[in-house]
Amino acid sequence: MSDGPGAWVALAAVAVLLVFWMLGAYNRLVGLRGAIGAAWRKVDDALAVRGAALAALVTALRVPLAGEGAALDALVTAQAHVSAAADALRANPVLGGSAVAAVRAEAGMGAATARVLALVEQQPVLRDDPAVAAPAATLRETAPRLVFARQVFNGAVAAYNDAARQFPTRLLTRLYGFGTAGRL
């Protein structure tokens, strides 16, 4: 067995290939993580539009629906939970736990919004009031935008999670500190 220069060259070549593969895997995961951040910004923008419309709607409904203060308060509370979950995801959109909290907050938001909009629909005078009609229309227009933005986010999360689970990249995810991202 010879330890000649050819063996050292082969060993060095394997080491260089391994380093380049590790760098490539790292760059791929960073790029996919960046795509999650970009997709989150679209969700976050839609949430901001919806939040502004909800605030305007609640303000417009406080006096005419004074007897339904509990429904309006539930909507305000649900919006606060969604905002808190969005803040956590904004800080790190790849954290799976933050996405779970956002999903829970959205479930509460859906129920509270549906109740308030049903109350508005029951009263034609409110429905026709521009102070109520404009934010309600914004809510209706934002809903499909939010659904689409979530689909884009979930697609980015799926691509990242798939790449992080692929062998041999999954061997490096702990070394690089990459975790599993959560879906919305």
Secondary structure, DSSP 8 states (H G I E B T S, - for coil): ----HHHHHHHHHHHHHHHHHHHHHHHHHHHHHHHHHHHHHHHHHHHHHHHHHHHHHHHHHTTTTGGGHHHHHHHHHHHHHHHHHHHHHHH-TT-HHHHHHHHHHHHHHHHHHHHHHHHHHT-HHHHH-HHHHHHHHHHHHHHHHHHHHHHHHHHHHHHHHHHHHSTTTHHHHHHHT-------
